[in-house]
Amino acid sequence: MASSCGCWVRDFLCSSIGRKTVMAATGLALFGFIVGHLAGNLQAFIPDHGATMKQYADMLHSKPALLWGARIGLLVLLLVHVVTAVSLAIANRAARPVPYQAKAWREASYASRTMMVSGPLILFYVVYHLLHFTTGHAHPDFQAGDPYRNLVIGFSNPLVAIVYIAAMAMLTAHLAHGLWSVAQTLGINHPKYTATLRRLSVLIALLIGAGYISVPVAVLARILK
């Protein structure tokens, strides 16, 4: 019984619908983190010289085992999401005839065409981001327990800010296509609502991207200092 169950699970995960389900599930989990992390970042705009941000960080760091467990879990989710996306894209490309591939390429959005590239790049940037703002190994003047100061000093370097903005622009494009793909995987796909769902996916992605990008822009503009 256990063997047959294991075979069913393996067959499901190796199938196209199985991999799409894994992508949707991991994508939704990562989306939840992205929204929560943005809420934490936007605390930088509260005019209390980073006191609220520090209080929030202290609360998170009061349970280090739970915090690092969550971080590792998120990295695993991201890795599974990226690997599944790449394997699915390769399988789909191999299964389609060349004329169909050419037609699909012309009709696909820019975001969907670059998903296989943007996913791994975002993964690499997340690792750098952790080394920069979490562990401090890539930060020139990191001070543990003072996230607002680390944020301002980090983004005061135009190169760091530009790389971050580019990564968030890539994330925005990824989300615009990803949210729409999740809706399709969940069966929320009807001609009556297709255009609205596409626009809503793009709108949500743009709002999230603008929220993230607003922080380094505010630092460079000396609004946050």
C-alpha positions in Angstrom: 0.0 0.0 0.0 2.8 2.4 1.0 4.7 1.5 -2.2 1.7 2.2 -4.4 1.1 5.5 -2.6 4.7 6.4 -3.1 4.4 5.6 -6.9 1.3 7.7 -7.1 2.9 10.7 -5.5 6.0 10.3 -7.7 3.9 10.1 -10.8 1.9 13.1 -9.8 5.0 15.2 -9.1 6.5 14.2 -12.4 3.4 15.1 -14.4 2.7 18.5 -15.8 -0.3 19.2 -13.6 1.7 18.0 -10.6 4.6 20.4 -11.2 2.1 23.2 -11.9 0.5 22.5 -8.6 3.8 22.5 -6.8 4.7 25.8 -8.5 1.3 27.3 -7.5 1.6 26.1 -3.9 5.2 27.3 -3.4 4.4 30.5 -5.3 1.5 31.4 -3.0 3.6 30.7 0.1 6.4 33.0 -1.3 3.8 35.6 -2.2 2.6 35.7 1.4 6.2 36.2 2.6 6.7 39.0 0.0 3.7 40.9 1.2 4.7 40.4 4.9 8.3 41.5 4.2 7.1 44.6 2.3 5.0 45.6 5.4 8.1 45.4 7.5 10.2 47.4 5.0 7.6 50.2 4.8 8.0 50.7 8.5 11.0 52.7 7.5 8.7 55.6 6.5 7.2 55.9 10.0 8.8 59.1 11.3 10.3 57.7 14.5 13.9 57.3 13.3 13.5 53.6 12.9 12.1 52.8 16.4 9.2 50.8 15.1 11.4 48.9 12.7 13.8 48.1 15.5 11.0 46.9 17.7 9.7 44.7 14.9 13.2 43.3 14.3 13.7 42.7 18.1 10.5 40.8 18.2 11.6 38.5 15.3 15.1 38.0 16.7 13.7 37.0 20.1 13.1 33.6 18.7 16.2 32.8 16.6 15.5 29.2 16.1 12.0 29.9 14.7 13.4 32.9 12.6 16.2 30.9 11.0 13.9 27.9 10.5 11.5 30.3 8.6 14.4 31.7 6.5 15.7 28.3 5.6 12.2 27.1 4.8 11.7 30.1 2.5 15.0 29.4 0.7 13.9 25.8 0.2 10.5 27.0 -1.1 12.2 29.3 -3.5 14.6 26.7 -4.7 11.8 24.1 -5.2 9.8 26.8 -7.1 12.7 27.7 -9.4 13.7 24.1 -10.1 10.1 23.1 -10.8 9.6 26.1 -13.1 12.8 25.3 -15.1 12.0 21.6 -15.4 8.4 22.4 -16.5 9.6 24.9 -19.1 12.2 22.4 -20.5 9.5 19.6 -20.6 7.0 21.9 -22.3 9.5 23.1 -24.9 10.6 19.5 -25.7 7.0 18.4 -26.1 6.0 21.1 -28.5 6.6 21.1 -32.2 8.8 23.9 -33.6 6.1 25.9 -35.4 4.0 25.9 -32.2 7.0 27.1 -30.2 7.6 30.0 -32.6 3.9 31.0 -32.4 3.8 30.7 -28.6 7.0 32.8 -28.3 5.5 35.6 -30.3 2.2 35.5 -28.3 3.7 35.2 -24.9 4.2 38.2 -22.6 7.8 39.4 -21.9 7.4 38.3 -18.3 6.3 34.7 -19.2 9.2 34.4 -21.7 11.8 35.4 -19.1 10.4 33.4 -16.2 13.1 30.7 -16.6 15.8 33.4 -16.3 14.2 35.7 -13.8 13.5 32.9 -11.3 17.2 31.8 -10.8 18.4 35.4 -10.8 15.9 36.3 -8.1 17.1 33.3 -6.1 20.7 34.5 -6.4 19.7 38.0 -5.4 17.9 36.7 -2.3 21.1 35.0 -1.1 23.0 38.3 -1.6 20.2 40.2 0.1 20.5 37.9 3.2 24.3 38.4 3.3 23.8 42.1 3.0 21.0 43.0 5.4 20.6 39.9 7.5 24.1 38.5 8.3 26.0 41.7 7.4 28.7 39.8 5.5 28.2 41.9 2.4 27.4 45.2 4.3 30.2 47.8 4.6 29.1 49.0 8.0 26.6 46.5 9.5 25.3 47.0 13.0 23.3 44.1 14.5 20.0 45.1 16.0 19.6 48.4 14.0 17.8 47.6 10.7 16.9 51.2 9.9 20.6 52.3 10.1 21.7 49.3 8.0 19.0 50.0 5.4 19.9 53.7 5.0 23.7 53.0 4.9 23.3 50.1 2.5 21.1 51.9 0.0 23.2 55.1 0.2 25.5 53.3 -2.2 23.9 54.0 -5.6 25.2 50.7 -7.1 23.5 48.7 -4.3 20.3 50.6 -4.7 20.3 50.2 -8.5 20.9 46.5 -8.2 18.1 46.2 -5.7 15.7 48.2 -7.9 16.6 46.0 -10.9 15.9 42.9 -8.8 12.5 44.3 -7.7 11.6 45.2 -11.3 12.4 41.6 -12.2 10.3 40.4 -9.2 7.4 42.6 -10.4 7.4 41.1 -13.9 7.7 37.6 -12.3 4.7 38.3 -10.1 2.6 39.7 -12.9 2.8 36.5 -14.8 3.0 34.2 -11.7 -0.3 35.5 -10.1 -2.1 34.9 -13.4 -0.6 31.4 -13.7 -1.7 30.5 -10.2 -5.3 31.6 -11.1 -5.2 29.3 -14.1 -3.8 26.4 -12.1 -6.5 26.8 -9.5 -9.1 26.7 -12.3 -10.0 30.4 -12.0 -10.1 30.8 -15.7 -13.2 31.9 -17.6 -13.4 34.1 -20.7 -15.7 36.5 -18.9 -13.0 37.2 -16.2 -9.8 36.6 -18.1 -9.0 40.2 -18.9 -9.9 41.4 -15.4 -7.7 38.7 -13.8 -4.8 39.6 -16.0 -5.2 43.3 -15.2 -5.5 42.5 -11.5 -2.4 40.4 -11.5 -0.4 43.2 -13.1 -1.9 45.8 -10.7 -1.0 43.8 -7.6 2.5 43.1 -9.0 3.1 46.8 -9.7 1.9 47.9 -6.3 4.2 45.5 -4.6 7.1 46.4 -6.8 6.5 50.1 -6.2 6.4 49.5 -2.5 9.8 47.8 -2.4 11.4 50.2 -4.8 10.2 53.2 -2.8 12.6 52.4 0.0 16.0 52.7 -1.9 14.6 55.7 -3.9 13.7 57.5 -0.7 17.2 56.8 0.7 18.9 58.1 -2.5 16.5 61.2 -2.4 17.5 61.8 1.2 14.0 61.4 2.4 15.2 58.5 4.6 18.4 59.4 6.4 
